[in-house]
Amino acid sequence: MSAREDRHVPRYHFVAPEGPCVPFDPNGCLFWRGRYHLFYIYQDPELPRGRDCWGHASSRDLVHWQLHPPALKPEPDVPEQGIYSGCALVTREGVPALVYYGVRAGICIAFAEDDELLRWRRHPANPVIVEPKRGEANFDVYRVFDPHAWLADGVYHVILGGRVKPHDIRDTAYLFTSDDLEQWEYRRPFYNPNPNWTDANEDCACPDFFKLGDQHVLLCISHPRGARYYLGRHRAGTFIPDSHHRMNYPGGACFAPESLVDDMGRRLVWAWATPQRRPGTDRFATMTLPRVLTAAGPGALMIEPARELELLRRNHRETQAMELDGGERLCPELAGDRVELRVAIRPWGARRVGLSVRAAPNRIEETRIVYDAVARTLSIDSTRSSLDPAVFRGFPIYAKAPPPRDVPVQTAPCPLDPDDTLRLTVFLDASIIEVYANDRMALTGRIYPTLAGSRFTRLFAEGGRAAFSPVQAWDMGALSYAADDS
């Protein structure tokens, strides 16, 4: 990788050791015997049949990572021609299992043969749910695709992501149950889509279903629009959504979320931070930071960065508190390309407030984080983030139609009351930006600054006064990776 390209590689976000990966979905996340296990899709072009495999890494603290041999590959003597999205669960007997979509086969299962989760034995009956072909029974009844499985009341459940059959319009998932992980019975569509919440061309892919507080959460994506979730109730094998929430907006890069529960009871989630340059340009793949989801009352979740990231903080500094009235302030002490920033803002009459980050001295490159107090929205404006002509923030993300267009400004609802304080945590790591607001939302984008001097931060207020708390900044150290010799 060239030095020019290397400057875009994140250091404190998890990066694929295998190089460029499309897709790079996190899968099979599992906390087991004191370690966080992260499985993920990568591609091996040297394989004779199929390219998609599951890589494997684990960590005790989310900072120091052990890189393990691949967990699953499409071997010559197995039915699947690739290992696609799936999940992990612990069986009734206490054995970790991976449940995944085997390309051109159906739903497959593999069981751990050691506590380090390095050796996996495939179920001899794979695929345990066969993918029906066009013209066969059930082709127009359900879709066999991304599985999410769990054990409840002694019965195994799996939902398979997809669209509503037979016309493949609107999102749903399909529920199957089993007593033994081998014989599965189709039950029903898992939920009914609401046309007020999702578009007709959206699907439910990469589903992840769990209880959080008094609510049930269906975390998923749609291929056109990226990460999202439903909150609702689970009754007699049916999910009844009460609300729908986006985790990604046009111009964003948050895709394919996957979660686990650790020994502290935290629900941690990773997602693939999709590349936002022309296909084939990125020579690396990266995930978002691990985020903690917490119940926050009916119809709401808290979304916060995992506190283990504080282990990477270096060189703390901060500004003075300040007020701005229709102006801006350069803060040289906040400069950096791999930093964490924290600030609280009171928009006292200002229409728009925020930060300009990764800015060049002449502002030919800069990324703006903008809160619009009138529209009550939060945006990442990457219009001038990069001089690289390959940058393309395509929306829809993945869809047959319409063709993607470049959307340089990602805008999300951020409904603060006039007297509320906007609390922002911003992570900048080479080509990735993550913005957390009031522990209720997180935006993800890719920015690719090309100039060595694109390191500066400015505060601004437009159309009135705003008060800024002291801005805290830390340089962030790198994750460590150790290769597994086993």
matplotlib code that plots the C-alpha trace (Angstrom):
import matplotlib.pyplot as plt

x = [0.0, 1.4, 2.2, -0.6, -3.1, -1.8, -2.7, -6.4, -6.1, -7.8, -5.7, -8.1, -11.0, -10.8, -9.3, -9.5, -6.1, -7.0, -7.0, -9.9, -13.2, -16.6, -18.6, -17.0, -20.0, -19.3, -20.9, -21.2, -20.2, -20.0, -18.6, -17.1, -14.9, -13.8, -13.1, -14.9, -15.0, -15.6, -16.2, -16.5, -16.9, -13.8, -12.9, -10.2, -9.6, -7.4, -10.2, -11.3, -15.0, -16.6, -14.7, -16.5, -15.1, -15.4, -12.4, -11.9, -10.4, -10.8, -9.9, -10.2, -10.5, -11.6, -8.2, -5.7, -6.7, -5.6, -5.9, -7.0, -7.1, -10.3, -13.3, -15.1, -14.2, -16.2, -14.3, -14.6, -16.6, -19.3, -22.6, -22.1, -20.2, -19.5, -20.0, -22.3, -24.0, -25.1, -24.9, -23.6, -25.6, -24.9, -26.7, -28.8, -25.7, -23.6, -21.7, -21.1, -22.5, -22.3, -25.4, -24.9, -26.2, -24.3, -24.3, -26.5, -27.3, -29.2, -28.9, -25.9, -24.5, -21.1, -20.2, -17.1, -14.7, -12.6, -13.0, -10.8, -13.3, -10.5, -11.9, -15.4, -17.3, -20.1, -23.5, -23.6, -27.1, -26.1, -28.0, -30.5, -32.9, -32.6, -32.9, -35.8, -35.2, -37.6, -40.4, -40.0, -42.4, -41.9, -40.0, -42.9, -43.6, -40.3, -36.8, -33.8, -31.1, -29.4, -30.2, -30.4, -31.0, -31.7, -32.8, -35.9, -37.9, -36.0, -36.8, -34.5, -35.8, -34.3, -35.5, -34.3, -34.1, -35.8, -38.7, -42.4, -43.1, -44.3, -43.6, -40.4, -41.8, -41.2, -39.2, -39.9, -38.2, -39.4, -39.6, -38.6, -38.4, -36.6, -36.1, -32.7, -31.1, -31.6, -35.4, -36.8, -40.5, -41.5, -44.0, -44.9, -43.6, -42.0, -43.4, -45.5, -43.8, -45.2, -45.2, -45.0, -41.6, -39.8, -39.7, -41.1, -37.6, -36.2, -35.4, -34.6, -31.1, -28.5, -31.2, -30.3, -33.1, -32.8, -34.5, -33.2, -35.0, -38.7, -38.5, -37.5, -35.1, -34.8, -31.5, -31.0, -30.2, -31.9, -29.5, -30.5, -30.4, -28.1, -28.4, -31.7, -33.7, -37.3, -38.5, -41.5, -43.1, -42.6, -45.8, -46.3, -43.6, -44.5, -42.7, -45.0, -43.0, -44.0, -41.4, -38.7, -35.3, -32.5, -28.9, -27.8, -29.0, -28.3, -24.6, -23.8, -21.6, -23.1, -24.0, -24.5, -24.6, -24.1, -24.2, -23.3, -23.9, -20.8, -20.2, -21.3, -24.6, -23.7, -25.2, -22.2, -22.6, -20.2, -21.0, -19.2, -18.1, -18.7, -16.1, -17.1, -14.9, -15.4, -15.4, -12.0, -10.3, -10.0, -7.3, -8.6, -11.8, -12.9, -15.6, -17.2, -16.1, -17.9, -21.1, -23.1, -26.9, -29.0, -32.7, -33.8, -37.5, -40.3, -39.4, -35.8, -32.3, -29.1, -26.1, -22.6, -19.0, -17.6, -15.7, -12.7, -11.8, -10.6, -7.6, -6.3, -6.4, -3.2, -2.1, -5.2, -5.8, -8.7, -9.8, -11.3, -15.1, -16.3, -19.2, -19.6, -22.0, -22.2, -18.6, -16.0, -12.9, -9.8, -8.6, -5.0, -4.7, -7.3, -5.4, -5.0, -6.0, -6.7, -8.4, -11.4, -13.2, -15.9, -17.9, -21.2, -23.0, -25.9, -27.3, -28.6, -30.3, -27.9, -29.5, -26.6, -23.7, -21.0, -17.4, -15.3, -12.8, -9.9, -9.7, -6.7, -5.4, -6.9, -10.0, -9.7, -10.5, -12.7, -15.6, -18.4, -20.5, -23.6, -26.5, -29.5, -31.5, -34.4, -34.7, -33.5, -31.2, -27.5, -25.4, -22.0, -21.2, -18.3, -18.7, -15.1, -13.7, -11.4, -9.7, -9.7, -11.9, -12.6, -14.7, -18.3, -20.8, -23.3, -27.0, -28.7, -25.9, -26.6, -29.6, -30.5, -32.3, -32.2, -28.5, -26.6, -25.9, -23.3, -24.8, -22.1, -24.3, -25.7, -28.5, -30.4, -33.2, -31.9, -34.9, -33.5, -35.7, -34.6, -33.1, -31.3, -27.6, -26.1, -23.4, -21.1, -18.4, -16.5, -14.0, -11.6, -9.5, -7.8, -10.7, -13.5, -15.6, -18.1, -20.3, -22.3, -25.0, -26.5, -26.0, -29.0, -27.6, -24.5, -23.6, -20.8, -19.1, -15.9, -13.9, -10.4, -8.5, -5.6, -3.5, -1.1, -2.3, -5.9, -5.8, -7.4, -10.7, -12.8, -16.0, -18.7, -22.1, -24.3, -27.2, -26.9, -25.1, -24.0, -22.0, -19.3, -18.0, -14.3, -13.6, -11.7, -9.3, -7.2, -4.9, -5.9, -3.5, -3.8, -5.4, -2.8, -3.0, -1.1, -1.1, -2.2, 0.4, -2.0]
y = [0.0, 3.4, 6.1, 8.2, 5.5, 4.5, 7.9, 6.9, 3.6, 3.9, 3.0, 2.7, 1.2, -2.5, -3.0, -6.2, -8.0, -9.6, -6.2, -4.8, -6.6, -6.1, -7.0, -6.7, -7.5, -8.3, -11.7, -14.2, -11.8, -13.7, -13.1, -16.4, -17.4, -13.8, -12.9, -10.8, -12.9, -11.0, -12.9, -11.1, -11.7, -11.4, -12.6, -15.0, -14.8, -17.9, -20.3, -22.6, -22.2, -19.2, -16.3, -15.3, -16.7, -15.8, -14.3, -14.4, -12.1, -12.0, -9.6, -9.3, -5.5, -4.4, -2.8, -5.7, -8.1, -11.6, -12.6, -16.2, -18.5, -18.3, -19.9, -21.0, -21.3, -22.8, -26.2, -28.5, -31.1, -28.8, -27.8, -24.0, -22.0, -19.1, -18.1, -15.2, -13.4, -15.1, -15.1, -17.1, -18.7, -21.1, -24.4, -26.1, -28.2, -25.1, -25.3, -22.2, -22.5, -20.4, -20.2, -18.7, -18.4, -20.9, -19.4, -21.4, -23.9, -22.5, -22.1, -24.0, -24.6, -25.2, -26.2, -25.1, -27.9, -26.0, -23.1, -20.8, -21.2, -22.0, -25.3, -25.7, -28.8, -28.4, -30.0, -33.2, -32.3, -28.9, -27.1, -27.5, -25.2, -25.6, -22.6, -23.2, -22.5, -20.8, -23.1, -25.2, -25.4, -22.5, -20.3, -17.8, -18.4, -17.4, -16.2, -18.2, -15.6, -13.9, -15.9, -14.9, -17.7, -17.9, -20.4, -19.6, -21.9, -24.9, -24.2, -22.9, -20.0, -18.5, -15.6, -15.2, -11.8, -10.8, -9.1, -9.9, -12.8, -13.5, -10.0, -9.2, -5.8, -4.3, -5.7, -8.6, -11.7, -15.3, -17.4, -21.1, -23.2, -26.5, -28.8, -30.1, -27.6, -30.1, -30.4, -26.9, -25.9, -22.8, -20.7, -17.3, -13.9, -12.5, -9.0, -6.9, -3.8, -0.4, 1.8, 4.9, 3.8, 2.0, 2.2, -0.4, -1.4, -2.0, -5.4, -6.8, -8.1, -9.0, -9.3, -9.3, -9.8, -9.3, -8.0, -4.7, -3.5, -3.9, -3.7, -6.0, -4.8, -5.9, -4.5, -4.9, -3.1, -2.4, -2.7, 0.6, 2.6, 0.9, 0.3, 0.7, -0.8, -1.5, -1.3, -3.3, -6.3, -10.0, -12.0, -15.8, -15.9, -12.6, -9.3, -6.2, -3.1, 0.1, 2.4, 2.4, 4.3, 4.9, 4.5, 5.6, 8.4, 9.2, 9.9, 7.8, 4.7, 2.6, -0.9, -4.5, -4.1, -7.1, -7.3, -9.4, -9.4, -9.4, -10.5, -7.0, -7.3, -4.7, -5.0, -4.1, -3.6, -3.2, -2.2, -2.2, 1.4, 1.1, 2.6, 5.9, 6.1, 4.6, 0.8, -0.8, 2.4, 1.5, -1.1, -1.7, -2.4, -1.0, -1.3, 1.3, 1.6, -0.8, 0.9, 0.2, 0.1, 0.7, 0.9, 4.5, 4.3, 3.5, 4.1, 5.0, 3.6, 5.1, 4.8, 5.4, 4.5, 1.6, 3.0, 0.7, 3.2, 5.5, 3.2, 4.7, 8.3, 10.2, 13.9, 15.4, 19.1, 21.5, 25.0, 27.7, 28.0, 30.6, 32.4, 33.1, 35.5, 34.8, 34.0, 31.2, 30.4, 28.4, 26.1, 25.1, 23.0, 20.6, 19.7, 16.1, 13.4, 10.6, 12.3, 12.2, 15.5, 16.3, 19.5, 20.8, 23.6, 25.9, 27.5, 30.7, 32.2, 30.8, 29.1, 26.8, 25.7, 23.2, 22.2, 22.2, 19.3, 17.9, 21.4, 22.7, 26.1, 27.6, 25.5, 23.9, 20.7, 20.5, 18.5, 20.3, 18.9, 21.1, 21.3, 23.3, 24.6, 25.6, 22.3, 20.4, 18.2, 17.1, 16.8, 15.7, 17.9, 16.3, 18.5, 19.7, 16.8, 15.6, 16.7, 13.0, 12.7, 9.1, 10.1, 9.1, 8.9, 6.7, 6.5, 4.1, 2.1, -1.2, -1.4, -2.6, 0.7, 3.7, 4.2, 5.7, 9.4, 11.3, 12.6, 14.7, 15.9, 13.3, 14.8, 13.1, 14.3, 15.6, 17.0, 19.1, 21.5, 25.2, 25.1, 21.8, 21.4, 19.6, 17.2, 15.9, 13.3, 13.2, 10.5, 11.2, 8.3, 9.0, 8.4, 7.8, 10.1, 9.1, 11.7, 10.8, 13.3, 13.3, 9.5, 9.1, 8.9, 8.2, 9.2, 7.5, 8.9, 8.5, 11.7, 10.9, 14.2, 14.4, 17.2, 16.7, 20.0, 19.0, 18.6, 21.7, 22.3, 25.5, 26.2, 28.2, 29.8, 31.2, 33.6, 34.4, 33.6, 30.2, 29.1, 26.4, 24.4, 23.8, 21.4, 18.4, 16.6, 13.5, 11.9, 8.3, 5.4, 2.4, -1.0, -3.7, -6.9, -10.1, -13.0, -16.4, -19.0, -21.9]
z = [0.0, -0.9, 1.7, 0.2, 0.6, 4.0, 5.5, 5.0, 7.0, 10.4, 13.5, 16.3, 14.3, 13.6, 10.1, 8.1, 8.2, 4.8, 3.0, 0.9, 1.7, 0.1, 2.0, 5.4, 7.6, 11.3, 11.9, 14.7, 17.5, 20.7, 24.2, 25.3, 28.2, 28.9, 25.3, 22.7, 19.5, 16.2, 13.0, 9.7, 6.0, 3.8, 0.4, -0.6, -4.4, -4.4, -3.5, -6.3, -5.6, -3.9, -2.4, 0.8, 4.1, 7.8, 9.4, 13.2, 15.8, 19.6, 22.4, 26.2, 26.2, 22.7, 22.2, 22.0, 19.3, 18.5, 14.8, 14.4, 11.4, 9.3, 11.0, 7.9, 4.2, 1.3, 1.3, -1.7, 0.2, 1.6, -0.1, 0.2, -2.3, 0.1, 3.7, 4.0, 6.8, 10.0, 13.8, 16.8, 19.6, 22.5, 22.1, 24.8, 25.6, 26.1, 22.8, 20.7, 17.2, 14.1, 11.9, 8.5, 4.9, 2.7, -0.8, -3.2, -0.5, 2.4, 6.1, 7.6, 11.1, 12.5, 16.1, 18.1, 19.0, 21.5, 23.9, 21.9, 19.0, 16.6, 15.2, 13.8, 12.8, 10.3, 10.9, 8.7, 7.6, 6.1, 4.7, 7.5, 5.7, 2.0, -0.2, -2.6, -6.3, -8.6, -9.5, -6.4, -3.4, -1.0, -3.4, -3.3, 0.4, 2.2, 1.5, 2.7, 3.4, 6.3, 9.5, 13.1, 15.6, 19.3, 22.0, 24.0, 26.3, 25.1, 21.4, 18.7, 16.6, 13.5, 11.4, 7.8, 6.4, 3.1, 1.5, 1.5, -0.9, -3.6, -5.1, -3.1, -2.1, 1.4, 4.2, 6.5, 8.0, 8.1, 11.3, 11.6, 14.8, 15.7, 18.6, 17.5, 15.0, 12.2, 11.5, 11.0, 10.6, 8.8, 11.0, 9.6, 8.6, 11.7, 11.3, 9.0, 7.4, 7.8, 4.6, 6.7, 8.0, 5.1, 1.3, -1.0, -2.2, 1.3, 2.8, 6.2, 5.9, 8.6, 11.3, 14.9, 17.4, 21.2, 24.3, 25.8, 28.9, 28.5, 24.7, 21.9, 19.3, 15.7, 14.4, 10.7, 7.4, 4.2, 1.3, -0.2, 3.1, 5.6, 9.3, 11.2, 14.0, 15.1, 18.7, 19.7, 21.4, 20.9, 21.2, 20.5, 17.8, 16.2, 16.5, 16.7, 15.9, 17.7, 16.2, 13.5, 13.7, 11.2, 12.2, 8.7, 6.4, 2.8, 2.4, 5.5, 5.8, 8.6, 7.3, 8.6, 12.4, 14.6, 18.4, 21.4, 25.2, 27.4, 31.0, 32.2, 30.5, 27.9, 24.4, 22.1, 18.4, 15.5, 11.9, 8.6, 7.7, 4.0, 1.6, 0.1, -2.9, -6.4, -6.3, -6.1, -4.8, -1.1, -0.3, 3.2, 5.1, 8.5, 11.1, 13.3, 16.9, 19.2, 20.5, 23.6, 23.2, 26.3, 26.8, 27.4, 28.0, 25.5, 21.9, 22.5, 22.8, 24.1, 21.8, 23.3, 22.4, 24.5, 27.4, 26.7, 24.0, 26.8, 27.1, 23.8, 24.9, 24.8, 25.2, 26.7, 26.0, 26.1, 25.0, 27.1, 27.3, 24.8, 23.2, 19.6, 17.9, 14.2, 13.9, 14.2, 16.2, 15.1, 17.9, 17.1, 20.3, 18.9, 15.7, 14.8, 12.3, 14.9, 17.8, 20.1, 20.6, 23.2, 23.5, 24.8, 22.8, 23.8, 20.7, 22.3, 19.2, 16.7, 13.7, 13.0, 15.3, 15.2, 14.3, 11.2, 11.5, 9.5, 7.9, 5.9, 6.9, 3.7, 4.1, 0.7, 2.7, 5.7, 7.1, 8.9, 11.7, 11.8, 14.2, 12.7, 15.6, 13.4, 11.4, 14.5, 12.5, 12.8, 9.7, 8.5, 5.6, 3.6, 0.5, 0.9, 2.9, 0.2, -3.1, -4.2, -7.3, -6.4, -3.4, -3.9, -1.1, -3.0, -2.2, -2.4, -0.9, -2.6, -4.9, -8.4, -9.0, -9.0, -9.8, -6.9, -6.7, -4.7, -1.4, 0.3, 3.3, 5.7, 7.7, 10.6, 12.8, 16.2, 18.0, 20.8, 22.7, 22.5, 26.1, 25.6, 25.4, 22.4, 23.7, 20.9, 20.9, 17.6, 16.6, 13.7, 12.5, 9.2, 6.6, 9.1, 11.2, 13.9, 15.6, 18.8, 20.0, 23.5, 23.7, 21.5, 18.0, 16.0, 12.5, 10.5, 7.4, 5.3, 4.5, 2.9, 3.4, 1.0, 2.5, 5.3, 6.8, 7.0, 10.8, 12.2, 14.1, 14.2, 16.2, 14.6, 15.2, 12.4, 12.7, 16.4, 19.7, 21.0, 24.1, 23.8, 26.8, 26.9, 24.1, 25.3, 22.9, 23.0, 20.5, 20.1, 20.1, 17.8, 18.3, 18.6, 16.5, 17.2, 14.8, 16.0, 15.3, 15.8]

ax = plt.figure().add_subplot(projection="3d")
ax.plot(x, y, z, "-o")
ax.set_aspect("equal")
plt.show()
